Amino acid sequence: MKTQRRANTTAKAFAGAALVGAALLTPGTAMAQEAPADHCAPNPSAHEIAEANKQLNEEHQTERGGWTYAGGSTFSPCADLSYAITKQGGQGNGAETNVLLLFHKGQYIGIDSNHPQTIEHITPHDDGTFTVVYRDTEAQMAAGAPNADADKFTTEVTFFWDGDKVGHHGKIPNESLPAF
């Protein structure tokens, strides 16, 4: 009996959601969307990210496939600096090539590097900065280390807004590798 009641409740919830959606999308009516409680809150599904990703694909085409938004983002239309992470399609070796899309006050302003990067992780900070741990392929190659040891060669870079442009502390690695 409980299973039957739960199924009926679930069916009613889906039916109710469908009716609400149908009412919002009736021809001749504007598509209603609730404004976020705080329009400055991070929004990883903002349309500005999709637009920036499209621009990245137009400006930086690669042999291995296009760039795809990977879902990690601090995007906010109010932040001095925020990011969205992309990954390159067609990677088959497990080491993703990444690009950070950078935004100032919600406007796309560019990418972190024109050279291949693999991002291990990103740590956003309360002050609006964020620290990226990149794999350092140059250091790995200089050491003659095998690919199995690639995760032992990393570099931290902290990005910030300096009042006029993006700044960073730390050396962005792999700049001797061919640009894409």
N, C-alpha and C positions, 0 to 999 in steps of 0.2 A: 504494500500500500504506500509506504514512504517513497519507494522508487517511482511509482505512478505519479504521486503528488509533485516530486522533484521534476519529473519530465514535463508535467503540465506547467509548472512555474517557469522552467527554462523556455518552453515553447512560447509562453505568454511574453516573456522578456524579449525574445527575438522578434516576435510579432509586433510588440510595442515599439521596439527600436526601428523596425522597418516602417511602421506608420509615421514615426517622427521624421525619419529620413525622407519619406515620400512627401510629407507636408513641406519640408524645407526645399525640396527640389521640384515643386510644382511649377510648370511653365508660367512665366509671367511674374514670378516672385523672385526676389533677390535671395541668393544663397546666404542664409543666416549662419553666422559662426559666433560662438561666444568668445569674447575677448579674454585672453588669459588674465588671471587675477593680477599678475604682475607682468606687464609687457616686457620688463627688463630681465625676467628669469631666463636662464639658458633654454634654448629651443633647438634641439638637435634635428628637428624636422622642418626647419625654416626653409621657405622657397629660395632664399638667397644662397643657401648652400648648393642647391641643385643648379642654380644659374652659374655660380662660380665653378662648379664641377664641369658644366658644359663649356665654359670659357677655357678652363684648363685643357680639356680635350681638343679644343680648336687650336690652342696655342702651342701645346706640347704633345703632339702625336708621337706614338711609339710603335715599334715593330711588333710588340707583344700584345697589343690590345689597348683599349682605352682605360682611362682612370675611372674608378668607381668609388663613390662615397662609402666609407667603411662603417659609418654610424657613430663614431666617436667625435664629440664636439662640445665646445663651450660657447657656441654662437649665442650672442645677445646683441640686440640692436643698441644697447646702451653702453656696452663694454668698450673701453679704449682698445683692447686687443682680445680677440677670441680666435678660435681655430676650428677646423673640421678636417679630419684625416681621410685621405683617399688611398686606395691601393691600385696598383697596375694590374690589369687583366693579363691572362696568359702566363702567369708565373707557375712553374711546375716544380720548382726545387725546394719549396717550403720557405724560402727567404723572400718575403714580400718586399716589393719596392713601393715606398710610400712618399706621398707629398702632403704637406700641410697647407691647406687653404687658409689664408690669414685675412681677418676682417678688423676694421676699425669702425666703431659705432654702426655696425651692421653692413658696412660697405666692403666689398671684396677689394683687397689691396695687393694681392700677390701670393707667392708661395715661399716656403722656407728655403728651398735650394733648387737649382737647376741640375743638380747632380744626383745620381741614384743614392737613395737612403733607405735603410731598413730601421724602422722605429720599434724599439723594444717596449717602451711604455712612455706615457706622458702623465705628469703630475701637475694639475692646475693648483694655483695657490690663491689664498684669499685676497691678496693684494692685486689680482688681475694678471700676474705673470704666470708662466707655466714652464716647467722643465721637461725637456725631451731627452730621453736616453736613446741615442743612435748607435747602431753597430758601426764600428770603425773598420771598414774593409781595408783602408790604406794601411793601418797599423797591423792588421792581421797578415796582409801580404808582405809587409816589411819584416815581420817576424818569421815568415815562412810557415805559419801555422796552418793546419788542415781546416777544411770547412767544419769539421766536427767541433772545433774550438772557437768558431766564429762568435758565439755569445760571450766569450771571455774578453772580447775587444770592443769596448763601448766608450762613448764620450757623452758627457752631459752638457746640454746647452739650455740656458734659461732665456726665454724671450720676454720682452717688455715693450711698452709704448713709452718713448722718451719725450713725448710732448709734441713731436712733429712726425715721427716715423718709428718703424719697428727697430729695436735694438736687441742685442743679445750679449750675454756673457758666456764665454766658452767658444771653442773653435768648432764650427760646423765641419764634420769630417767629409772625406771622399771627394773633395773639390779638385783633386788631380785626375779623377776618373772622367771619362767623356760625359759631356752635358747631354741632356735629352731635349 
